[in-house]
């Protein structure tokens, strides 16, 4: 009797020390957590539908970011800690005082071409075309000259008569903002057409409003390719009264270096000579004559310590200054620019009821302060793009380059805000854009604008709208949906928290053990279908190989045997089982491996070897043997 009781206690202890499994009878949502009991701290349990969270006992580092391999810099780059959702966004307050050069001029004189030349951004820079009114909003680009960095602002054609051009008043407002931010101004004129009345109006305005405020103004006469006749073409522009006109060619780069040299002298302070710097440095330490060997050794050691400290600070700044790119994508006239202005808190982009108002991509940098004062704020770059029409309606020209910039904004973004018109419903072009975002592997948040214009709202209108968007956009069925009004500001403050959650999901990483447990349950509930030829896919194991987006490689006997329906089933089961894949696509890679290759690698079959009755090593779950 005593022996039997001892055996029973021993068996109970052995069972308690082994990981246990609990299977849900209704596998609509399978979620896993790590048991917190002392006897089985690493066992996996299948929870009911109400218990959907993954506890962090398995290791928060593996679940939230890259594995800790001792490289703290790598962890800082791969992990993203979402800031407090209650803190609102604000305009970025840059600590660096980068000089800004504003480019002004009447329409169609080559301002955008000159900006591309100064910023060395001929490929992918400002849109240039031989027609008036291409540039409307002000755009910022960085340039470098003589190891000094500066910013260039491209503006639209500045006119003082509203009848002379479309959006003349809005373009003039954008140009005035650029002047208020500038350290220097370059007035661009056309050397081929000569001096015009608009140039005289602009020069008079600059003399009264800009030169009076001690802002240097330089005159660049564009389209002067010939070195012989360029000076002659620029001679008549002395009448502007703004100093020496500089003949340049934005297309060929003639005279741009000389122009930058003159601007360089105005925007950068004159550097102190090296001898004076050395004398001042030695004077700080009380050394006025030639230093001795001991004094030089002491100064050398202090210099080395200072250089190491400076290097560490630069490396920390390099890591902390990461900026999240958020692209605002949508069809024409759905309210993208209105949304950007509401988030930015100012008229950053020109807004009008006319479709196609925005031409080039517009960047607006925002920040969200951290709740910890010692940590830097989180930076966001919102990219407003031109409306993308159907491909068949786009002719080669300015609109072609507009769409090209918008598609490029998707590729360089971390999160895409897919803006829809709540009053017009989901169109075919919205589905194409959703598929583009999914194919590029970008996190997505669906923003339904103009919610205030929806009439006859009822209690179930919101639920019906969510169901309608889910059915019409299966390409991004995993994306959260926010119904806003950019005009009134309704729910616009919820976009920042949705972006933070999307970035966290886009960089999510799970351990191989958890992924294979979910895969095993999914295969157990629904095995791969058998083809007519009798062949069937055999899934061995999976592991996550990268993030942004999360990429999972599934090893099987033949990827061609895994159909699209079954691949969507696997994707759905992983999203149901694991919290953290919301707002981001999962990139699946099915790779074929022979059975003997799996055995040679020391990785047993997940469901046992074929023909052994289900026995064998259930890697990576040896406890299930």
Helices and strands as residue ranges (DSSP letters): H 2-17, E 31-34, E 44-47, G 56-58, H 60-64, H 72-78, E 90-91, E 99-105, H 111-119, E 139-145, E 148-154, G 162-164, H 168-181, E 184-190, H 197-209, G 211-213, E 216-222, H 230-235, G 236-240, E 245-247, H 256-267, H 274-284, H 293-320, E 323-330, H 336-344, E 362-368, E 378-384, G 391-393, H 398-411, E 415-421, H 428-439, E 443-449, G 451-453, H 461-472, G 474-476, E 480-483, H 494-506, H 512-525, E 539-546, E 550-556, G 559-561, H 564-577, E 586-592, H 595-600, G 622-624
